[in-house]
Amino acid sequence: MIKNAFAYVTRKSLKSLILILVILVMSALCLISLSIKDSTNKASKKTLSNITNSFSIEINRQVNPGTPRGGGNVKGQDIKKISESGDIESYVKRINSVADLVGLDIIETDETLANQSEERAKNFKSTVMLTGVNDSSKETKFVSGAYKLTSGEHLNNDDKNKVLIHKDLAKKNNLNIGDKIKLKSNLFDADNEKGADETVEAEIKGIFDGHNNGGVSAAQELYENTLITDLDTAAKVYGNTEDTAVYQDATFFVKGDKNLDKVMKNLGKLDINWREYNLIKSSSNYPALQQSISGIYGIANRLFAGSLIFAGIVVSLLLFLWMNARRKEIGVLLSIGKSKFEIFGQFIIELLFVSIPAFVLAFFLADYTGKILGNKILNKVTGDIAKQIARQSASSQLGGGAEVDGFNKTLTGLDINVLPKSMVYVALFMGIVLIISLVISSSGILKKNPKELLIDNK
């Protein structure tokens, strides 16, 4: 049986080569699709690693407009109640405020200067945005990748009068780690409701980098003009303390053995006015990232299914034509006593002789072309998302700050590698497709008796 199968495959070399090419190409596409899904899964886990099993509390803007400038006004006492609920491992809370750099210059661009009125130029000529946080390594802009610490250290809960500053702002003002800067309350800031006129001297603990992805209308939207500070500093410029300040939001990290959904549901029992707030899974704060992941998964799934279906159709058609051409051969084999099971077994061995080299070559072909095709798919998906975001931004007039850029973050690259286990899966699925194709193409002929096959001229 094996000898006859090998003889037929080698004798009909052109037919065998056509089958090999079909199986090779379809198997390679299946391998690439599985590899894309695997690399997308790894990339998403890496990107979302700092926000897994966490949630944020934000204001419910349908009933709570926030601060006069539209910022968050989450109460510190409510954050404390959640943090002490028993299921929380750690948390990060943020204060957004505004201050002037005393004796220093901010970064301006042609665009920000063009959009600046004379009054604004006078009142906010040295104004920067402050983000007070108790752990800057888990602050949203660093988690999203919008900011990246290049030197120095992150801020922690014990820091007081410490800041992280953008490298371009530091360079413009000849500042280095360890230098001290003065931050003064801005009396024209709408959120400075107390009319605070405080001056805080803070030491530079670290320097970060990052640049806006889109255009901005005001200098304060530039990454370069945002300072990350400790909570006390951000609160003090508004005449508050860490206890009396209002917070933009807070992110809570749930203990590893707790179910995130159950924890969020149980928080409803706390003495908090939940009408003013929304609890949001941290992963939901990156909709563009989720959209890019699901988009790539969708294309990879369609590529895998399409390859199997196309292979099944083409192989069935080829085998049907070739089986029809072997009618007399099959009739002779049946006449000399070969059983239909033996003949079908020979067909299976013939397919093995054809498919094994196809699978081996597919592995190398997929490894070579996978990176090219995978990143073309990534660019297509992220390009479509970017166009969608641009349309939405234009219609809603969203700003271009780091919060928005983090919200719009997508996957930026795929490290595609073809794994041996993927080859096993492809060989298994493709094998099933080939067997089904063989059954479909040969069943009609094998049902006939030898006499019908030998005298049938079709």
N, C-alpha and C positions, 0 to 999 in steps of 0.2 A: 504493500500500500504506500509506504513512504517512498520506495524506489520509483513507483509509477507517478506519484505526485511530483517528485523532484524532476523526473524526466519531462513531464508535461510543462512545468514552470520554465525550465531551461529551454525547451524546444519552442515554446510560444513566447519568446523573449520580448517581443514588442507589446503583446497583450499584458504580460507580467509587468513590464516597465510602466505602462499606463496606470495599472492598478497601484503600483508602488508610489507613483507620483501623486495620485489622488489621496491615498492614505497618508502619505508624507505631509502634504500641504494641510489637510484637514486636522491631522494629529498635532502638527506644529501650531496651528491656530488655537486648538483646544489647550495646548500647553501654555501658550502665551496668555490666554484668558485666565487660566488658573493662577499663573504667576503674577499677573496684574492684580488679581483679587488678593493674593497673599501679600504682595508688597503694599497694597493700599491699606490692608488691615494693619500691617506693621507700622506704616506711616501714621495712621489715625490713632493707634494706641500711643505712639510716641508723642504726637502732638497734643493728645488729650490726657496725657498721663498725670498732669498737675491738677486736673479738674475732675477726675473720676471720683465718683461717690461724694460729690459736694453739691451744694445748692446756695443760691443767693437770695437775700431779702432786698427787694426794691420797692419804691413807692408805686402805688396804683394810680396812674395818672388820670384815670377816668373820674376819680373822686378827690384825688390829692394832687394839686398842681405843683407842689414842691416849694422851693425857695422862690423869692422874687425873680431871680435869674433863671429859674427852671431846674435847679439842681435838686438832688435828693434831700429829704428831711427826715430820714429814719432816726428814731429816738434811740439814744444810747442805752436807756434802761430796757428797751425792748430787745436790743442786741444782747444785753447781759442775760435776760431771761432765757433766750434761746441757747446761749453758750453754756448755761448751767442746767440744761434740761436732762443731762445724763448720757445722751447719745452722741455728743459732739466731742471730737478729738482735739480740734483746733479751729481757729477762725481768723479771718482777716477783715478789718473794718477800714473804711476810707472816708476821709473828709476832703471835700473840694473847696478851696478858697482862692482868693486873689490877693496879691501883694505887689509892692513896687520894689525893684532892686535899687538900693541906695548907692548912688555914685557909680552905677554900672549901666552898660548899654544892652538892650535886648537885640535879637536877630530880626531884621526886616528884609522883605523881598520887594521886588518891583510891584508884585501883585498886591501885597498888603499895604504898601504905601499908596497905591492908586485907589484903594477902597477906603482910605482913611480920611475922615472929615477933619477940619481944623480943630474942632472941639475935642474929638477923640484923641488926636495927636497930642493935644495939650494935657488931657486928663489921664491918658494911659500910655505915655511915651516910654515908660520903663517898667510896665506891668507884666508880671508873669503869672501863670497858673500854678497853684500848689496842689499836690495830691498827698495828703497826710495818710500814712498807713503804718500799721504795727509790724508788718513783715513784707518788705518790698519784693522779696523773691516770689511771693504769691500774689502780687498785685496784678490786676487784669492786663495791663499794658505789657508787663514782662512775660506773663503766661502766654499771651497771644503771639509774642515774638515781635510786637511793634517796637519795643525797647529791648536793648541787650546791654547788660553791664559789661564794660570793657576794662575797667580797672577799679581798684578799691573793693569795698564790701557792701553787701546789702544792708538795709536798715532792719533792726529787730525791735522787739517790744521794749527793750530797756533803753533804747536811744532817746536822747533829748537834745534839742537844738542841733540836729544833724540833717544834712541834705544830700541828695544825689543830683548831679547837674549834667546837662547834655555837653558832650565834648566840644561842639561848635560854640556854644555859649561860653564855656570855660576858656576856649582858645581866644575868642574875641576880647575877653576881659583879662587875659593872662592869669587865669586861676588854675590851681592845682589841688590835689587831694591834701587835706590838712589846712588849707586856707579858710578864712572866715569871711562870710558875707553878711550884709544887713538886709533884712526884709521888713518893709514898713507897710502898715495898713493903708489901703487905698480908699479915700473918703468918697470917691465917686462910684464905687462898686455897689450895685444894687443889693447884693447879699450882705453887705456890711451894715446890717440893720441897726446895730447899736452905735454906729458912728465911731467905732473904735479907732484910736490913733496910737497903735502900739508899734514898737520897733523890736525885732528879734534878731539877735546875732547867732548865726548858725555856722557850723563847721562842715566843710565838704568831705563826705565819707566815701563817695564813689562817683565814677563818671560813666555815663551810658551813651549809647548811640542809637540811631534809628532816624528815618526820614519819612515824611508824609507821602502816601501813595497817590494822593490827588491834590487838586488845588485847594487853597484856603482863602478866606476873605479877610481874616484878621490875624495879626501877628501872634495873638495868644493861642491860635489853633496850631501853630507850628510846634512840632515836637521839641525843637530847640528852646522854646520859651516855656517849657513845663519843668518844674522842680518837684522831685519826690522828697517829701519831708517826713519827719516823725509826727505823730498825732498832736503832740503838745504845740509844736510850732504852727501847724496848719490851723489849729483852734485859736491860738492866741492872737493872731492878726485880726480876728473878728471879736476879740474881747471875751473869748470863751476858754474853758478848760476842757480836758478830755471828757469829763463827766457832763458838762453843760452843752457841749457842741452837738449840732445835728450832723448826721452822716449821709454821705451820698448813697452808700449801700454797704452790705457786709456779706462775706462768703463763709460758709460753714463746712468743715470737712468732717464727715460722719465716720464713726469708728468702724474699723474693717469688718467686724462681725455683724454689723447692722444693715438692714435693708433701707436704702435711701427713700423709697416711696413710703414705707411705713413710718419712718422717722418724720418725714415732712407732714404726713397725715396726722400724726400724734401731736404735732406742735399746735394744732388747732385748739387744743385743750388749754393752752397757756392764756393767761390774762393779758391779752394783747388785742388792740383794735385792728383785727385782720382786714377790715374794710379798706384801710389806708395802704395796705401792702400787698405785694405779690411774692410768692415763693417760686423760684425758677431754678430748675436743674441747670448747673453751670454749663453743661454741654449745649444747652439751648441758647446760650449767649453767643454761639458761633454758628449761626444758621448757614452762612456761606460755606463754612468748612464741612458741615453735615451734608449740604447739597452737593459739594464736589465729591465727597466720599460716595454718596448714593448714586451720583451720576456715573462715576467710574465703575462701580459695581454693576450698574444696569447694563452698560455697554459690554463689560466682560461677560456677563451672563448671556446676553444675546449672541455674542461672538461664540461662546462655548456651545450653546444650543444650536445655533445656526450651522456651525461646523459639523456637528453630529448629524443633523437633519440632511444637510447637503451631501455629506459623505454617504449616508444611507441611500439617498435617492440615486446618486451617480453610480455607486457601487452596485446597487440593485439593477440598474439599467444595463451596466456593463456585463454583469454576471448573467443576466437574462439573455442578452445577445450571444454571449459566449456559450451558455448552456444550450441554446437553440442550435448553435453550430456543432455541438458535440452529441447530437441526438443519436447518430449511428454508433458512435463510440460507446455511449451508455447502453444502447441496445445490445451491442456485442458483449459488453461486460455482464449484462443481465442474462444473456443467452448461455454464457459459459459457466453460469452458476454463482456469480457474484451477487451478494445480497444488496438490497437498496441501502442498508445501513453501512455496509463496507464502502459502497460508492460514495455515499454522503461523507463518510469519514475521510476518504481520499480528498474530497473537495475542501474539507476543513484543513487538512494538512497542507494543501496547495495554498490556501489563504495564509496559513502560518508562515510558509516559506516566503510569501510576498510581504506580509505585514511586519515581520520581525525586523528586517533591514529598514523598512519604512519608519518604524518606531525609533530605531537607533538614530537614523538620520534626522528625524523630527526633533529629537532632543537637542542636537547641535544647532539645527536651523532656528529653533525657538530661542535658544540661548543667544544666538547672534542677532536676531531681528527683534527679540522681545523688548529690549530697551528702547529701540527706535519707535516701534509701534505703541508701546506703553506710554511714552512721553508725548507722542502725538495725540493720543486719546486724552491724556491729562490736559494738554494745552487747549484742546478743543472744548473740554468740559469747563475749565476755568475761564477760558475766553468768553464762552456763552454767559457764564455767571457774571463776569466783569461787565459785559454789555447790559445785562439785566440790572445790575447794581447802579450803573451809570444812569440808566433811564429813571430808576426809582429816586436816585439822589437829585436828579434834575427836576423831577416833578414835586419832590417833597422839600427841596432846598436844604438838604442835610449838610452839615459842616464837614470839614475834612480833618478833624483832629484824630488823635491816637485811639480814642474810644471807638470812633466810627471805623477806623482802619482795622482794629481788632475784631469788631463785629463782622467785618467783611473778609476776614482771613479765610484763605482756601489752602488746599494742599499745594506745595510748591515743587515737589519732586517725588519720583518713585524710584526706589532702588530695586530693580527687577532682576531676580535670579530664578532660574528654572531648577526646581528641587526634584530629587529622585522620586519622592512620594507622589509628586504631581504626574510623573511619567507612569507610575503604577495606576493612578486613577484614570489617566487618558487611555492606557492600554486596556484597562478593564471596560470602560464605557465604549471605546471604539471596537473592542472585541465583540461586545454584545450587539452593536450595530451591524458588524460584518456577518455575524451568525444569523441575525434576523434577515439581512439582505440575501444571504445564501439560501435560507429556507424559502423565502418568497420566490427567488429566481429559479430554484430547482424543484420545488414541490410539484409543479404542473407536469414536468417531464418524468419525474420518478414515479408518478402515479400510473403511467402508461406501461403496457406490457412490451416485451422485446419486439414482437411482431409489428406492433403499431409504430415503434420508433424506427425500425429498419426499412419499412415500406413508405413511411411518411417523408415526402420530399420538401416539406415546408422548412 
